[in-house]
């Protein structure tokens, strides 16, 4: 299955004193690199976040597939929330990085994977999403997992690319803007399947306590 990926990496990190969570290191790589590796088979990847992420993206690109394209973009205004970030990512994938990029492929993917950049182990999440999207026979347009507590993980989902484009258009028109909109607002008209994945680890890093629990060292003043 051909797919694109949007990695949402633009939060403030306010519960961590402004630390850039995607750049925290876990098992020798940044959380962002773990996310990129999880979607390494994607045709194109949009990383939605600050330009400070460019170094981590460059490290990933050293071993990325030759035909893969990765772009860093930003939602407007900055910190406008997850729905705005996903919309910015999809727009970047459809438009390409700039007019001079002749090799940017025209996106014809079946599915777009949306992935938060602060998951500790995103690869199994992506594998399950793609497996479900690839074998679904029902008229389902999005696959949104539930963790062991029943909580929907809307920033770890897969959506049919054509449906995502339409959902962005409809939600933007209905509300005037996607600023500060939730993923559930974006997916309000989308036929979704809630995937029960009790054995998949959705652990993420939201607080300094989370970081400490998983052995992640947060440097004072790190951004």
C-alpha positions as CSV (number, residue, x, y, z in Angstrom):
1,X,0.0,0.0,0.0
2,X,1.3,3.4,-0.9
3,X,1.1,5.9,1.9
4,X,2.2,9.4,2.9
5,X,2.9,10.4,6.5
6,X,2.4,13.5,8.5
7,X,4.4,13.8,11.7
8,X,3.0,16.3,14.2
9,X,6.0,17.8,16.0
10,X,5.1,21.4,16.7
11,X,3.8,21.6,20.3
12,X,5.0,24.0,22.9
13,X,6.2,21.4,25.4
14,X,4.6,23.6,28.1
15,X,4.4,20.8,30.6
16,X,8.1,20.3,30.1
17,X,9.3,23.8,30.5
18,X,9.4,24.5,26.8
19,X,11.6,21.6,25.9
20,X,11.3,20.4,22.3
21,X,9.9,16.9,22.9
22,X,10.7,15.6,19.4
23,X,14.4,16.2,20.0
24,X,14.5,14.2,23.3
25,X,16.8,11.2,22.9
26,X,15.6,7.6,23.6
27,X,17.8,4.6,22.9
28,X,20.3,6.7,21.0
29,X,17.9,8.6,18.7
30,X,15.6,11.5,19.0
31,X,11.9,10.8,19.3
32,X,11.4,12.4,15.9
33,X,13.9,10.0,14.4
34,X,11.9,7.1,15.9
35,X,8.8,8.5,14.3
36,X,10.5,8.9,10.9
37,X,11.9,5.4,11.0
38,X,8.4,4.1,11.8
39,X,7.1,5.5,8.5
40,X,10.3,4.8,6.5
41,X,8.2,3.2,3.7
42,X,6.2,6.3,3.1
43,X,6.2,7.9,-0.3
44,X,6.4,11.4,1.2
45,X,6.7,12.7,4.7
46,X,5.7,16.0,6.1
47,X,7.2,17.0,9.5
48,X,5.1,19.7,11.0
49,X,7.2,21.7,13.5
50,X,10.0,24.2,14.0
51,X,13.0,24.5,11.8
52,X,15.1,23.3,14.7
53,X,14.0,19.8,13.8
54,X,16.0,20.0,10.5
55,X,19.2,18.4,11.9
56,X,17.3,15.3,13.1
57,X,15.5,15.1,9.8
58,X,18.9,15.3,8.0
59,X,20.2,12.4,10.0
60,X,17.2,10.3,9.1
61,X,17.6,11.3,5.4
62,X,21.1,9.8,5.3
63,X,19.6,6.3,5.2
64,X,16.2,7.1,3.8
65,X,14.9,5.6,0.5
66,X,16.3,7.5,-2.5
67,X,12.9,8.2,-3.9
68,X,11.4,9.4,-0.6
69,X,10.8,13.1,-0.1
70,X,10.7,14.7,3.3
71,X,9.6,18.3,4.0
72,X,9.5,20.4,7.1
73,X,6.5,22.7,7.3
74,X,4.6,24.7,9.9
75,X,1.0,25.3,10.7
76,X,-0.2,28.9,10.7
77,X,-0.3,30.5,13.2
78,X,2.3,28.4,15.1
79,X,0.9,26.2,17.8
80,X,-2.5,26.3,16.2
81,X,-3.3,22.8,17.3
82,X,-3.3,19.3,15.9
83,X,-6.0,19.7,13.2
84,X,-4.2,22.8,11.8
85,X,-0.9,20.9,11.9
86,X,-2.4,18.0,9.9
87,X,-3.9,20.4,7.4
88,X,-0.5,22.1,6.9
89,X,1.2,18.8,6.5
90,X,-1.2,17.6,3.9
91,X,-0.9,20.9,2.0
92,X,2.9,20.6,2.0
93,X,2.7,17.0,0.7
94,X,0.4,18.1,-2.1
95,X,2.2,21.3,-3.0
96,X,5.8,20.2,-2.6
97,X,8.5,22.2,-0.8
98,X,8.9,24.9,-3.4
99,X,8.5,25.7,-7.1
100,X,12.1,24.7,-7.9
101,X,11.8,21.1,-6.6
102,X,11.4,19.4,-9.9
103,X,11.6,15.9,-8.4
104,X,8.8,16.3,-5.9
105,X,6.4,13.4,-6.8
106,X,2.7,14.0,-7.4
107,X,1.0,12.3,-4.4
108,X,-1.2,9.4,-5.5
109,X,-1.2,7.5,-2.2
110,X,-4.1,5.6,-0.8
111,X,-3.6,6.5,2.8
112,X,-2.1,9.2,4.9
113,X,-0.7,8.1,8.3
114,X,-0.8,10.8,11.0
115,X,1.7,10.3,13.8
116,X,2.6,12.2,16.9
117,X,6.3,12.8,17.4
118,X,6.5,12.0,21.1
119,X,5.7,8.3,21.1
120,X,8.4,6.0,22.5
121,X,7.7,3.1,20.2
122,X,5.7,4.2,17.2
123,X,6.7,1.4,14.8
124,X,4.2,-1.2,16.0
125,X,1.5,1.5,15.9
126,X,2.2,2.3,12.3
127,X,2.4,-1.4,11.4
128,X,-1.0,-2.1,12.9
129,X,-2.6,0.9,11.2
130,X,-1.3,0.0,7.7
131,X,-2.3,-3.7,8.2
132,X,-5.9,-2.7,9.0
133,X,-6.1,-0.1,6.2
134,X,-4.7,-2.6,3.7
135,X,-7.2,-5.4,4.6
136,X,-10.3,-3.5,5.4
137,X,-13.3,-4.5,3.2
138,X,-15.9,-2.3,4.8
139,X,-16.5,1.3,3.7
140,X,-14.2,2.7,6.3
141,X,-12.2,5.9,5.6
142,X,-10.1,6.2,8.8
143,X,-8.6,3.9,11.3
144,X,-8.2,5.3,14.8
145,X,-6.7,3.1,17.6
146,X,-7.8,2.9,21.2
147,X,-5.2,2.3,23.9
148,X,-5.7,-0.2,26.8
149,X,-7.8,2.4,28.7
150,X,-10.2,2.9,25.7
151,X,-8.8,6.3,24.9
152,X,-8.8,7.2,21.2
153,X,-5.4,8.0,19.9
154,X,-6.3,10.5,17.1
155,X,-2.7,11.5,16.6
156,X,-1.8,7.9,15.7
157,X,-4.2,7.2,12.9
158,X,-4.5,6.4,9.2
159,X,-6.9,8.2,6.8
160,X,-7.7,7.7,3.2
161,X,-5.8,10.5,1.5
162,X,-8.7,11.7,-0.7
163,X,-11.0,11.7,2.4
164,X,-8.4,13.6,4.4
165,X,-8.2,16.3,1.8
166,X,-12.0,16.6,1.7
167,X,-12.3,16.6,5.5
168,X,-9.8,19.5,5.7
169,X,-11.8,21.4,3.2
170,X,-15.1,20.8,4.9
171,X,-13.9,21.5,8.4
172,X,-12.2,24.7,7.3
173,X,-15.3,25.9,5.5
174,X,-17.6,25.0,8.4
175,X,-15.6,26.7,11.1
176,X,-13.8,29.4,9.2
177,X,-10.4,28.0,10.4
178,X,-8.8,25.0,11.9
179,X,-7.0,27.1,14.5
180,X,-7.2,25.4,17.9
181,X,-9.4,22.6,16.4
182,X,-9.1,19.1,17.7
183,X,-8.6,16.0,15.5
184,X,-12.1,14.9,16.3
185,X,-13.5,18.1,14.8
186,X,-11.4,17.4,11.7
187,X,-12.7,13.8,11.5
188,X,-16.3,14.7,12.4
189,X,-17.7,13.6,9.0
190,X,-15.3,10.8,8.4
191,X,-16.4,7.2,8.6
192,X,-13.9,5.8,11.1
193,X,-13.1,2.4,12.6
194,X,-12.0,2.4,16.2
195,X,-9.3,-0.1,16.6
196,X,-8.9,-1.9,19.9
197,X,-5.1,-2.4,20.2
198,X,-4.7,-3.3,23.9
199,X,-1.3,-4.9,23.3
200,X,0.2,-1.9,21.5
201,X,2.2,0.5,23.7
202,X,1.1,4.1,23.2
203,X,3.5,5.5,25.9
204,X,4.5,9.1,25.1
205,X,6.4,11.9,26.7
206,X,4.2,14.7,28.0
207,X,5.9,15.6,31.3
208,X,9.3,15.6,33.0
209,X,8.0,12.7,35.0
210,X,7.3,10.7,31.9
211,X,10.8,11.4,30.7
212,X,12.4,10.3,33.9
213,X,10.3,7.2,34.1
214,X,11.7,6.1,30.7
215,X,15.3,7.1,31.4
216,X,15.3,10.2,29.1
217,X,17.6,12.9,30.3
218,X,16.3,16.4,29.8
219,X,19.0,19.0,29.7
220,X,18.4,22.2,31.5
221,X,17.5,24.9,29.0
222,X,17.1,22.4,26.2
223,X,14.9,23.6,23.3
